[in-house]
């Protein structure tokens, strides 16, 4: 992994490698956040349905 990072830095430059790393880690965070929002939406819909039937 370390050798791959050094090769990438020497090929395209440090700012490009750092930007790529930050964008990929940001994407993972956004994917997790989207999943949690979907779960929360489903939960709220269930709660709304239960409240209507009472």
C-alpha positions as CSV (number, residue, x, y, z in Angstrom):
1,X,0.0,0.0,0.0
2,X,2.8,2.4,0.9
3,X,4.6,1.8,-2.3
4,X,1.4,2.3,-4.3
5,X,0.8,5.6,-2.6
6,X,4.4,6.7,-3.3
7,X,4.1,5.7,-6.9
8,X,0.8,7.7,-7.3
9,X,2.3,10.7,-5.6
10,X,5.3,10.7,-7.9
11,X,3.1,10.1,-11.0
12,X,0.3,12.7,-10.5
13,X,1.4,14.7,-7.6
14,X,0.6,15.0,-3.9
15,X,-2.5,17.4,-4.2
16,X,-4.2,15.0,-6.7
17,X,-3.6,12.0,-4.5
18,X,-4.9,13.8,-1.4
19,X,-7.9,15.0,-3.3
20,X,-8.7,11.5,-4.5
21,X,-8.4,10.1,-1.0
22,X,-10.6,12.7,0.5
23,X,-13.3,12.3,-2.2
24,X,-13.4,8.6,-1.8
25,X,-13.7,8.7,2.0
26,X,-16.3,11.5,1.7
27,X,-18.3,9.3,-0.7
28,X,-18.3,6.4,1.8
29,X,-19.6,8.8,4.5
30,X,-22.3,10.0,2.2
31,X,-23.3,6.5,1.3
32,X,-23.7,5.7,5.0
33,X,-25.6,8.9,5.6
34,X,-28.0,8.1,2.8
35,X,-28.7,4.7,4.2
36,X,-29.4,6.1,7.6
37,X,-31.8,8.7,6.1
38,X,-33.6,5.9,4.3
39,X,-34.0,3.9,7.5
40,X,-35.2,7.0,9.4
41,X,-37.8,7.7,6.6
42,X,-39.1,4.1,6.8
43,X,-39.3,4.4,10.6
44,X,-41.2,7.6,10.4
45,X,-43.6,6.1,7.9
46,X,-44.3,3.2,10.2
47,X,-44.9,5.5,13.1
48,X,-47.3,7.6,11.1
49,X,-49.2,4.5,10.0
50,X,-49.5,3.3,13.6
51,X,-50.6,6.7,14.8
52,X,-53.4,6.8,12.1
53,X,-54.8,3.5,13.3
54,X,-55.1,4.4,16.9
